[in-house]
């Protein structure tokens, strides 16, 4: 089960602010699955806790879980050690499917990339300006270490959690929420391009440079480290989708 005060989980399981609570709750739970906040085999928070965090009734939450269960994304188990568990990740899209998904949301690739870069640059610069506590630095170090130890099948999930954590540590719920939503759209495109071993090694080094610049309280170094990290992903997405 995910930790109750996990920053990435807090960004995903934020309160639902929409007229259609059921639809948004289903989307929020799917976001947790797609982003790997709750990994395959992992358990969602307890019903009472999750309904409180999302700000929806337990009836709405149960209906959302039923929808995901019927789609095969989760399974429920009763009794001691029971709960709602992620059954499997959604299948990897083809480039054509990912391209159609981008169009269905009415978003141009360059718009999405610019939005993500603006959000993440602002986040790391702010962290470098304001500094972090020892516990927060330790959390980032753990995120980097988990990603470095992940294989190709699990890397994107770990990378996503690292980036969402950076946003959440700014203390701005709006920034974390916006980046979480943008990252889900980005991941749907990136999932069409499996990472290479060389790409994983490069990404690990870039993560360390970002965290090192934040630790050194150097906003310009943080901006440059983040920019180099995003540039490589942006080039790959442009090759595939433009």
C-alpha positions as CSV (number, residue, x, y, z in Angstrom):
1,X,0.0,0.0,0.0
2,X,1.2,3.5,-0.7
3,X,2.3,5.7,2.2
4,X,-0.4,8.0,3.5
5,X,1.8,11.1,3.2
6,X,3.5,10.3,0.0
7,X,3.9,13.6,-2.0
8,X,3.1,12.0,-5.4
9,X,0.1,10.2,-4.0
10,X,-1.1,13.5,-2.5
11,X,-0.9,15.1,-5.9
12,X,-3.1,12.4,-7.5
13,X,-5.5,11.8,-4.7
14,X,-6.4,15.5,-4.3
15,X,-10.0,16.6,-3.8
16,X,-12.4,16.2,-6.8
17,X,-13.7,19.5,-7.9
18,X,-16.2,18.7,-10.6
19,X,-19.9,18.4,-11.2
20,X,-19.5,14.8,-12.4
21,X,-17.8,13.3,-9.4
22,X,-18.1,9.7,-10.6
23,X,-16.4,10.4,-13.9
24,X,-13.6,12.4,-12.4
25,X,-13.1,9.8,-9.6
26,X,-12.7,7.1,-12.2
27,X,-10.2,9.3,-14.1
28,X,-8.3,10.1,-10.9
29,X,-8.0,6.4,-10.0
30,X,-6.8,5.6,-13.5
31,X,-4.3,8.4,-13.2
32,X,-2.9,6.7,-10.1
33,X,-2.5,3.5,-12.1
34,X,-1.1,5.0,-15.3
35,X,1.4,7.2,-13.4
36,X,2.4,4.3,-11.2
37,X,1.5,6.0,-7.9
38,X,-0.2,2.6,-7.2
39,X,1.9,0.0,-9.1
40,X,0.7,-3.3,-10.4
41,X,-0.1,-5.5,-7.4
42,X,-0.2,-2.4,-5.2
43,X,-3.2,-1.6,-2.9
44,X,-5.1,1.6,-3.0
45,X,-5.6,3.4,0.3
46,X,-8.5,2.2,2.5
47,X,-11.9,3.2,1.3
48,X,-12.6,5.7,4.2
49,X,-9.2,7.3,3.7
50,X,-9.4,7.5,-0.1
51,X,-13.0,8.9,-0.1
52,X,-11.9,11.6,2.4
53,X,-8.8,12.6,0.3
54,X,-10.8,12.7,-2.9
55,X,-13.7,14.5,-1.2
56,X,-16.3,12.1,-2.6
57,X,-18.8,9.9,-0.9
58,X,-18.0,6.3,-0.3
59,X,-20.9,5.3,-2.6
60,X,-19.3,7.3,-5.4
61,X,-15.9,5.7,-4.7
62,X,-17.3,2.2,-4.7
63,X,-19.0,2.9,-8.0
64,X,-15.7,4.1,-9.5
65,X,-13.9,1.0,-8.3
66,X,-16.7,-1.1,-9.8
67,X,-16.1,0.5,-13.2
68,X,-12.4,-0.1,-13.0
69,X,-13.0,-3.7,-11.8
70,X,-15.3,-4.4,-14.8
71,X,-12.6,-3.0,-17.1
72,X,-10.1,-5.4,-15.5
73,X,-7.8,-2.7,-14.1
74,X,-8.4,-3.5,-10.4
75,X,-9.4,-6.5,-8.3
76,X,-11.0,-6.4,-4.8
77,X,-10.3,-8.8,-2.0
78,X,-12.3,-9.1,1.2
79,X,-11.1,-10.0,4.7
80,X,-7.9,-9.5,6.5
81,X,-5.3,-8.0,4.1
82,X,-8.0,-7.2,1.6
83,X,-8.8,-4.0,-0.3
84,X,-8.6,-2.8,-3.9
85,X,-5.4,-3.8,-5.8
86,X,-4.1,-2.9,-9.3
87,X,-4.5,-5.9,-11.5
88,X,-2.3,-4.8,-14.4
89,X,-1.1,-1.8,-16.3
90,X,-3.1,-0.7,-19.4
91,X,-1.7,-2.0,-22.6
92,X,1.1,0.0,-24.3
93,X,-0.4,2.1,-27.1
94,X,0.9,2.1,-30.6
95,X,2.2,5.5,-32.0
96,X,-1.0,5.8,-34.0
97,X,-3.1,5.2,-30.9
98,X,-1.1,7.7,-28.9
99,X,-1.4,10.3,-31.7
100,X,-5.2,9.8,-31.8
101,X,-5.4,10.2,-28.0
102,X,-3.5,13.5,-28.2
103,X,-5.9,14.8,-30.8
104,X,-8.9,13.6,-28.8
105,X,-7.9,16.0,-26.0
106,X,-7.5,18.9,-28.5
107,X,-3.9,19.4,-27.4
108,X,-1.0,20.2,-29.8
109,X,2.2,18.4,-29.0
110,X,4.2,21.7,-28.7
111,X,1.6,23.2,-26.4
112,X,1.9,20.2,-24.1
113,X,5.7,20.2,-24.1
114,X,5.9,23.9,-23.4
115,X,3.4,23.6,-20.6
116,X,5.3,20.8,-19.0
117,X,8.6,22.6,-19.3
118,X,7.2,25.8,-17.9
119,X,5.8,24.0,-14.8
120,X,8.8,21.8,-14.1
121,X,11.3,24.6,-14.6
122,X,9.4,26.8,-12.2
123,X,9.2,24.0,-9.7
124,X,13.0,23.2,-9.6
125,X,14.0,26.8,-9.6
126,X,11.7,27.5,-6.6
127,X,13.0,24.5,-4.7
128,X,16.6,25.7,-5.3
129,X,15.6,29.2,-4.2
130,X,13.8,28.2,-1.0
131,X,15.7,25.1,-0.1
132,X,14.4,21.8,1.4
133,X,14.5,20.2,4.7
134,X,16.7,17.2,5.5
135,X,13.7,14.9,5.2
136,X,12.7,16.3,1.9
137,X,16.2,15.9,0.5
138,X,16.2,12.4,1.7
139,X,12.9,11.8,0.0
140,X,14.3,13.0,-3.3
141,X,17.4,10.9,-2.9
142,X,15.2,7.8,-2.4
143,X,13.2,8.7,-5.5
144,X,16.4,8.9,-7.5
145,X,17.7,5.6,-6.1
146,X,14.4,3.8,-6.8
147,X,14.4,5.0,-10.4
148,X,18.1,4.0,-10.8
149,X,17.3,0.5,-9.7
150,X,14.3,0.0,-11.9
151,X,14.3,-1.9,-15.2
152,X,12.8,-0.8,-18.4
153,X,9.3,-2.2,-17.5
154,X,9.1,-0.1,-14.3
155,X,11.3,2.9,-15.1
156,X,8.6,5.2,-16.4
157,X,6.5,4.8,-13.2
158,X,9.5,5.6,-11.0
159,X,10.6,8.5,-13.2
160,X,7.0,9.9,-13.0
161,X,6.9,9.7,-9.2
162,X,10.2,11.5,-9.0
163,X,8.9,14.4,-11.2
164,X,5.6,14.7,-9.4
165,X,7.4,14.7,-6.0
166,X,9.5,17.7,-7.2
167,X,6.3,19.6,-8.0
168,X,4.6,18.6,-4.7
169,X,7.6,19.8,-2.7
170,X,7.1,23.3,-3.9
171,X,4.1,23.5,-1.6
172,X,1.8,24.6,-4.4
173,X,-1.2,22.3,-4.9
174,X,-2.0,24.0,-8.2
175,X,1.5,23.3,-9.6
176,X,1.4,19.7,-8.4
177,X,-2.1,19.1,-9.8
178,X,-1.3,20.7,-13.2
179,X,2.0,18.8,-13.5
180,X,0.2,15.5,-12.6
181,X,-2.4,16.0,-15.3
182,X,0.3,17.1,-17.9
183,X,2.5,14.1,-17.0
184,X,-0.4,11.7,-17.6
185,X,-0.8,13.1,-21.1
186,X,2.9,13.0,-21.7
187,X,3.1,9.4,-20.5
188,X,0.4,8.3,-22.9
189,X,2.8,9.5,-25.7
190,X,6.0,8.2,-24.1
191,X,4.5,4.8,-23.5
192,X,4.5,4.3,-27.3
193,X,8.3,4.6,-27.2
194,X,9.8,2.0,-24.8
195,X,13.0,3.4,-23.1
196,X,16.4,2.0,-24.0
197,X,19.1,1.0,-21.5
198,X,21.2,3.9,-22.7
199,X,18.3,6.3,-22.2
200,X,17.8,5.0,-18.6
201,X,21.4,5.6,-17.7
202,X,21.3,9.1,-19.1
203,X,18.1,9.9,-17.2
204,X,19.6,8.6,-13.9
205,X,22.5,11.0,-14.3
206,X,20.2,13.9,-15.1
207,X,18.1,13.2,-12.1
208,X,21.2,13.4,-9.9
209,X,22.2,16.7,-11.4
210,X,18.8,18.2,-10.8
211,X,18.7,17.1,-7.2
212,X,22.4,18.2,-6.7
213,X,21.5,21.7,-8.0
214,X,18.5,21.9,-5.7
215,X,20.7,20.8,-2.8
216,X,23.3,23.4,-3.7
217,X,20.6,26.1,-3.7
218,X,21.7,27.0,-7.3
219,X,18.5,28.0,-9.3
220,X,20.4,28.5,-12.6
221,X,22.1,25.1,-12.4
222,X,18.7,23.5,-11.5
223,X,17.1,25.2,-14.6
224,X,19.9,24.0,-16.9
225,X,19.8,20.4,-15.4
226,X,16.1,20.2,-15.8
227,X,16.2,21.7,-19.3
228,X,18.8,19.1,-20.5
229,X,16.7,16.3,-19.0
230,X,13.5,17.4,-20.7
231,X,15.2,18.2,-24.1
232,X,16.1,14.6,-24.7
233,X,12.5,13.4,-24.1
234,X,11.1,16.3,-26.3
235,X,13.3,15.3,-29.2
236,X,12.1,11.7,-29.0
237,X,8.4,12.8,-28.9
238,X,8.9,15.1,-31.9
239,X,10.5,12.4,-33.9
240,X,7.5,10.2,-33.3
241,X,4.6,12.6,-33.4
242,X,5.5,15.5,-35.8
